[in-house]
Amino acid sequence: MPSPYKFVDPRIKPYSAQLQECSERHKFELESKSTTKKENGYDVHEFYFIVNGIAYTQYMAISSTLKEAKNKAAGFIISSGVLEQFTG
């Protein structure tokens, strides 16, 4: 099994990029789902990840930009401990 992925500060590399690298190293399937809604005339983006077919909607992030929502959702997944079952 590959060595555990070391996550770094998101100011150095965005959490979404780190999560993608981790999935490639540890060979788990990583998908995502996003929706955009209008609220008070503004776009509101909801984003969450699907890991090996399991949708982790409890770690959904909401933001005015899709990029920020994606990075927040990745941070939630990383800090939750969910990945330990896939990375050993």
N, C-alpha and C positions, 0 to 999 in steps of 0.2 A: 504494500500500500504506500502511496506517496506520502512524503512528510506533510504534516498539517500546514495549511495555508496560513500565513501570518498577515493579518489585516493591519493596515497602517492608518494613520490619521487621514480623514477624508479631505483635508486641505492639501495633502500630498498627492493623493489619487482618489477620485470619487468612489464612494462605496459601490455604486452600480458596476463600475469597471472591475473592482476587486471581486465582487460576487461572481461576475462572468468568468474571471480567471480561475477562481476557486472551483467553479462547476466544471471547467475544462480539465483542471488538474485531477479532481476527484471523480470525474466521469458521472456526474448526476445531471439529469435533465432540468434545464432552467428555462421557464417560459414566463411571460408576464401578460397582464391584462390591464388596460387603461380605458377610462371613459372620460369624456369631457362634457360638462354641463354648463349652461348659462345660469348664473345667479346674479341678480341685480345688474345685468348687462355685462358681467365679467365672465371670462372662462374660468371654470374650476375643474382641475384635473384630479382624478382619483386613480391610484396606481397600486397594484399588488403583484407579488410573484407567485408562480406555481412551480413547486419543486417536486420532481418525479411524479407529476400528475396530481399532487395535493395542493389545492388552492389555499394559500395562507391569507385569507381576507381579514383576519384579525390584525394583521400587520399592514393594512392599507394606509397609504399616505395620501394626503390631500394638499394641493398647492395651486397657486395661480400659474405656475409654469410646469410643464410636463417633466422637464429635466430635474427640477427640484423634487417633484413628487416621486420620481423614480429613485433618486438618491436617498430620499428619506425612507422609502419602503425598503430599499436594500439595507440601510442602517438598522431598521427595525428587525429584519430577518437575521442579520449578523449578530446583533446584541441579544436576540432572544434565546440563542442556544440551539435552535432548530437544526442547524447545519451539522451538529456533532454526530447525528445518526448517519449522515452521509459521508463525513470526512474521517471518522474513526477516532 
